[in-house]
Amino acid sequence: MIKVILWDIDGTLLDFRPVERHALLSSFEKICPGDCTDAMLEDYSAINRKYWEALERKEITKAEVLVQRFEEFFGKYGIDTALAKPFNAEYQVRLGDEVHFFPKAKETVEALKQAGIRQYAVTNGTKVAQDIKLKRSGLDQLFDGIYISEVAGYDKPDKRFFQKVFQEIGNYDKGEIIIVGDSLTGDMRGGNNAGIHTCWFNPQGLEKHVTVVTEHEIKSIDEVLSVIQKY
Ligand SMILES: [Mg+2]
């Protein structure tokens, strides 16, 4: 029986894309006024993803991800790369301005809470952005706890991140815990490393490009309700 759900936040419960767009555009306005086109945003997205994947492979630190993604992006568009640091600081704050749930995501978390399932956030985001976001979304009231890698000292998929979580949530069998997330290399591999059940949120039907075990694959968050019935 599943008693605990570990939820990824960005790209799983919350749709990060509209928020990222807002945060980038408003940071641009403040830190480096000038054109920021849709094509540039698209390009940034790809650069950003590359850096977070490098973090998951432990090739780079979180602090490096945050600044270097903007340095690379700015370099490409002839913007002063010295602005990357202040730009990121502004961007982290602006990320908390808006929240967008995926369809049925909040209702699902509420239903699971009603059903007595313990729910925890497990996220690789930064503390400053996640704190504001979780509060604004009301998720902080629904979760039994929040685990941010920056605070834990390890990022998903590192086994030690999950060990910290297990130490604090109390005595559960690994078979009673499932992680739900959109990242194969962070969430699903993390779940595999930690020896817990895995549910891949894949709303766009992407190809599985890496070797990880995904016990369940869902397109809509409310499918989690039936997934946990299977145990
Ligand atoms: Mg995610």
Boltz pocket constraint, residues with backbone or C-beta under 6 A from the ligand:
constraints:
  - pocket:
      binder: B
      contacts: [[A, 8], [A, 9], [A, 10], [A, 11], [A, 12], [A, 181], [A, 182], [A, 183]]
      max_distance: 6.0
